Amino acid sequence: MFKKTLFFLSISYFSVAQKLEIGAGLGPTYYKGDLQPTFRVLNPSIGSNVFVRYNASKVISIKANAMIGFVHGNDRKSGNVLNQYRGLKFNNTLWDYNGQIEYNFLNFRTHNGRYEHQWTPYLFGGLGNMQFLTRKYTTRLISKQNANISGPDPVLPFGIGYKKIINGKWNFGIEFSTRVLLRKKNADTFDGFGFNPTNGEVQNYYIAQDGSDSNITLLEYPNTLQKDKYFHISFSVSYLFYKVHCPPGR
């Protein structure tokens, strides 16, 4: 009886182990908001992430993910002349953690012979939190270090990815994720510059207003009503805890 119990416990352990993997990634981070209204591929920062993934079925995976990185924006790198004259810039260091569900388009890691694919694209979405570690804002006349650090703030991560089997236990992956801030108070002030959603007024903490330029009133207003977002592209490697169980002989 004891041997039978041990056998079934072993089967349960190895079936779970075959579905569990851990990994780490590295890649560029990006920002989109008032200082950078369009996505600019050639203006990246850097971030890294670690994760644990549970492959619940051939099409569904559940992942716990944590990322730490730098995100910056600079009017000088904008294609807009008014933005360049305004001269705002910021540098944020942050970390976030979230849980997400992945949908695999192909049967990945099913161990069903010809029905298994060595690679698959996938979609994912989830929920998590973001926390600033450092914040620095600079204008032509003012610089603020570690201003208005608060949080954690809830974020909605979603995106697309691609994963491929390297060998029996190793996977390679590429993932593009978007993080959207959910709390209204901070949804448009990631860059320290935006509209207050409660009253529609400009939330403008760090803009120099010395009155020396007739265009200063125009320049102090955000140039877009869109909410601030940040992005991460992760190139990752993960290890699958997989072991073939051979039942003992009689």
C-alpha positions in Angstrom: 0.0 0.0 0.0 2.8 2.4 0.9 4.6 1.7 -2.4 1.4 2.4 -4.4 0.9 5.7 -2.5 4.5 6.7 -3.1 4.1 5.8 -6.8 1.0 8.0 -7.3 2.6 10.9 -5.4 5.7 10.6 -7.6 3.5 10.7 -10.7 1.7 13.8 -9.5 5.0 15.5 -8.7 6.5 14.9 -12.1 3.3 15.9 -13.9 3.5 19.3 -12.2 7.2 19.5 -12.7 6.8 19.0 -16.4 4.5 22.1 -16.5 6.6 24.5 -14.4 9.4 26.7 -15.8 11.5 29.7 -14.6 13.2 32.3 -16.7 14.8 35.7 -17.0 14.9 38.3 -19.8 16.5 41.5 -20.8 15.5 44.2 -23.3 14.6 47.8 -24.1 11.9 49.9 -22.4 10.0 52.7 -24.0 7.7 55.5 -23.0 4.8 57.2 -24.8 3.1 60.4 -23.5 3.3 64.2 -23.6 7.0 64.3 -24.1 6.9 61.6 -26.7 3.5 61.3 -28.4 4.6 58.6 -30.8 6.4 55.3 -30.2 10.1 55.9 -31.1 12.1 52.7 -31.5 15.4 54.5 -31.5 15.0 56.1 -28.1 15.1 53.2 -25.7 16.0 52.6 -22.1 16.7 49.2 -20.6 14.9 46.8 -18.3 15.2 43.2 -17.1 12.6 40.7 -15.8 12.3 37.3 -14.1 9.3 35.0 -14.2 7.7 31.7 -13.3 5.4 30.1 -15.8 2.9 27.3 -15.2 1.8 25.5 -18.4 -1.7 24.6 -17.4 -2.6 23.1 -20.8 -1.5 23.0 -24.4 -3.0 26.4 -25.0 -3.1 28.2 -21.6 -0.2 29.3 -19.5 -0.2 31.3 -16.3 2.8 33.5 -15.5 4.1 35.5 -12.5 6.4 38.3 -13.8 8.6 41.0 -12.2 10.4 43.7 -14.1 12.9 46.4 -13.0 14.1 49.1 -15.4 14.7 52.6 -16.5 12.2 54.8 -18.5 13.0 58.2 -19.8 11.6 60.9 -22.1 13.2 64.0 -23.6 11.7 66.9 -25.6 15.0 67.4 -27.4 14.6 64.0 -29.1 11.1 64.9 -30.3 10.3 65.7 -33.9 8.1 68.6 -32.8 9.7 72.1 -32.8 7.6 73.3 -29.9 8.5 70.3 -27.8 12.2 70.8 -28.5 11.9 74.5 -27.4 10.0 73.4 -24.3 13.0 71.4 -23.2 11.4 69.0 -20.7 12.9 65.6 -19.8 12.5 63.0 -17.1 14.3 59.8 -15.9 12.4 57.3 -13.9 13.6 54.0 -12.3 10.7 51.6 -11.5 9.8 48.0 -10.9 6.6 46.2 -11.4 5.1 42.8 -10.7 2.1 41.2 -12.2 0.2 38.0 -13.0 -0.8 37.2 -16.5 -2.6 34.6 -18.6 -1.1 33.5 -22.0 -3.0 32.0 -24.9 -0.9 29.9 -27.2 -2.0 29.8 -30.8 -0.3 26.4 -31.4 0.0 23.3 -29.2 3.2 24.0 -27.4 5.0 21.5 -25.1 2.1 19.0 -25.3 4.4 15.9 -25.7 1.9 14.4 -28.1 4.2 13.6 -30.9 3.2 15.1 -34.3 0.6 17.3 -32.6 3.3 19.2 -30.7 4.8 22.4 -32.2 8.4 23.6 -31.5 7.2 27.2 -31.4 4.1 29.3 -31.0 3.0 32.9 -30.9 0.8 33.9 -28.0 -1.4 36.7 -26.6 -1.4 37.7 -22.9 -3.1 40.0 -20.4 -3.0 40.4 -16.7 -3.0 42.7 -13.7 -0.3 44.0 -11.4 1.4 46.9 -9.6 4.0 49.5 -10.5 6.3 51.3 -8.0 8.7 54.2 -8.7 12.2 53.8 -7.2 13.6 57.2 -8.4 12.1 60.1 -10.3 13.9 63.1 -11.8 12.4 65.9 -13.9 14.3 68.7 -15.6 13.3 71.9 -17.4 15.4 74.7 -18.7 15.4 76.3 -15.2 14.3 73.7 -12.7 15.4 70.2 -11.7 13.5 68.0 -9.3 15.0 64.8 -7.9 12.7 62.0 -6.5 9.7 64.2 -6.8 6.2 62.8 -5.9 7.2 59.1 -5.4 4.0 57.3 -4.5 2.4 53.9 -5.0 2.3 51.2 -5.7 -0.1 51.9 -8.6 -2.2 49.3 -10.4 -1.2 48.6 -14.0 -2.7 46.5 -16.8 -0.1 44.6 -18.7 -0.9 43.1 -22.1 0.8 42.2 -25.3 2.1 39.6 -27.7 4.9 37.1 -27.5 6.7 34.2 -29.3 8.4 31.2 -27.7 10.4 28.4 -29.1 11.9 25.2 -27.8 15.7 25.2 -27.8 16.0 21.7 -26.5 14.2 19.3 -24.1 14.4 21.7 -21.1 15.1 25.2 -22.5 12.9 27.7 -24.2 13.7 31.0 -25.9 11.1 33.8 -25.9 10.4 37.3 -27.2 7.7 39.4 -25.6 6.3 42.9 -26.3 4.3 44.2 -23.4 2.4 47.5 -22.8 1.7 48.7 -19.3 -1.3 51.0 -18.8 -1.7 52.9 -15.5 -5.1 52.3 -14.0 -5.3 54.8 -11.2 -6.9 58.0 -12.5 -4.8 60.2 -10.2 -1.6 59.0 -11.9 -2.7 57.9 -15.3 -1.4 60.9 -17.1 1.4 62.1 -14.8 4.0 59.3 -15.3 6.2 61.9 -16.9 5.2 64.6 -14.3 3.2 66.5 -16.9 -0.5 66.0 -17.8 -4.1 66.7 -17.1 -5.8 66.1 -13.7 -8.6 63.7 -14.5 -10.8 64.9 -11.6 -11.2 68.5 -12.8 -9.7 68.6 -16.3 -7.1 71.2 -15.3 -3.4 71.0 -16.2 -1.3 69.2 -13.7 2.0 70.9 -14.3 4.5 70.8 -11.4 7.9 71.5 -12.9 7.5 73.9 -15.8 9.4 77.1 -15.4 7.1 80.1 -15.8 9.4 83.2 -15.7 7.3 85.2 -18.1 10.2 85.9 -20.4 8.6 84.3 -23.4 5.2 85.1 -24.9 4.7 81.5 -25.8 5.2 80.1 -22.3 1.5 79.7 -21.7 1.2 77.6 -24.9 4.2 75.6 -24.0 3.1 74.7 -20.5 0.1 72.7 -21.7 0.3 69.0 -22.5 0.3 68.3 -26.2 -1.9 65.2 -26.0 -4.8 64.0 -23.9 -3.7 60.4 -24.2 -2.7 58.5 -21.0 0.9 57.8 -20.4 2.2 54.3 -21.1 5.5 52.4 -20.9 6.6 49.3 -22.8 9.1 46.5 -22.4 10.5 44.2 -25.0 12.0 41.1 -23.3 14.4 38.6 -24.9 14.2 35.7 -22.4 15.5 32.2 -21.7 13.6 29.8 -19.5 14.2 26.4 -18.0 11.5 23.7 -17.8 11.5 21.3 -14.9 10.9 18.2 -16.8 11.8 14.6 -15.9 10.6 11.4 -17.5 9.3 9.0 -14.8 10.0 5.3 -15.3 7.8 3.1 -13.1 9.7 0.6 -11.0 9.5 -3.1 -11.9 7.5 -5.5 -9.8 
